[in-house]
Amino acid sequence: MPPPQYQRAGTLWYAGDGFIWDDLPATCRTLPGRPLECSSQLLVYNPHTATAHVTARFYHTDRPPTSAGIDVAPGAITTLELASLSVVPHKQPFWIVVESDVPVLPQARHEDYTFWDPVPDAMVAPTPYPGPLTDETVWIFPDCYQGGPQSWYERELLSILNPGYEPVTVRIRYFLRTRESGAEEQIEIPAERVAGLDIWERGPHLLGSVNGPPIRVQHDYAVRIDASAPVIAQTTRRARWTLRPSVVGARSLIGFPLRSPGPTMWHYPGGMIVDRGVLPREANFDVTWNLLFTHNLDEMHPAQATILFHHPGQAPTQSPPLTIPPLRSDLQWLHLPPWLGEHTAIDRPFGMTVNADQPVVPEVTCAEFEMWSQMCPGAMSAVNFYPGPLRDERRWWLGIAPAGGADDRNVAWLQSYHLGAGGARRVPAERDRRRVDC
């Protein structure tokens, strides 16, 4: 049995995938060589008193891996702008792997821009996954979505990295949330290559058939990946206005690696329904959406799950049982009644513990909207739950992110940290700018 993620050495990280847009003409660029559509960065933090010697390795769809070496000073954060590197191609998916001679913390961050606005319209920074890969052959994504009205749309890009030295066979299944039917396909990924799948453009066959009719995968669906050797997968959802190429909102997530037996208890500390005050009326898109998806892994039997809500300064509340059909994801809108008022509240943080009678995988997707948005999300996020029960998880790295204002643009970065004890007793915690110790 490989060590759990939090016990791994921290010298090998799968930081996430990347995609550098490069569609604007040169006349639209203010900085030579930099595509204003996006900024793709790799940030590396060195918590030690000696210099960290780091190699950023890039895996591609059509060529062998390339790399760039960087030295990170003691206690410093080094930022690498990937669009400026000759070893990183534009307009195709790639994966970022970080190798270091001492434990470090990396963060891949992607920002999308409208070319006339220096403030990013969308930003994603997935949680990096610690290597090495050993038995990660099954990956689960409880929430994916494609579609939208005529004025805007959302699309998913699924990227799968095979870092090994042999080709792998990958079976991908798409489980539709609102219908019993689904779809599947099988692909081959060469050694040390990336498969970048634009799901909207694909036509996987009817689930359970080899030569069945093609299926358009749209609306809510879950994804399960089964590979013949260890791989790692990430999905990115992008929202755009119709006939406009700029990305309005995005969310990105490295999936959850499934092992046997699958977890039946899951923890999530980060719930928050924020009222930005953008509109003076009660409406679905006037507050932060908090969408809970819980996927039932069983092919034959429904799952029964309950949600324990944790609140600051008051006793937990528990939901009635939820019945989840086989191979389907259940969706609960936590920012709306009956959840709002009984288990959640506006501008009050909350945590959740999901308990089920058989293995499930939950995930939370959040979205926020501009006042003119027509329900097109201007900001999104996606977070995996953490499998329980908690044992000795006492030190947490919270990632790398900007905070406060900026001298070069009219923007203010806001952060919030949510700590959940996951038990019945109070736990003291200390936070510095690098980590949380409990």
Secondary structure, DSSP 8 states (H G I E B T S, - for coil): ----GGGS-SSEEEEEEE-----S-GGG-SSTT--TTEEEEEEEE--SSS-EEEEEEEEESSS--EEEEEEE-TT-EEEEEGGG-TTS-SSS-EEEEEEESS--EEEEEEEE--TT-SS-SEEE----EES--SS--EEEEEEEEEB--SSEEEEEEEEEEE-SSS-EEEEEEEEESSSS-EEEEEEEE-TTEEEEEEGGG---EETT-SS--B----EEEEEEEEESS--EEEEEEEEEETT--SEEEEEEEE-EE--SS--SEEEEEEE-B-B---SSS--TTSB-EEEEEEEE--SSS-EEEEEEEEETTEEEEE---EEE-TT-EEEEETTSTTHHHHTB-BT--EEEEEEESS-EEEEEEEEE--TT-TT--SEEEEEE-EESS--S--EEE------EE-SSSS-EE---------SSS----EE-SSEEE-
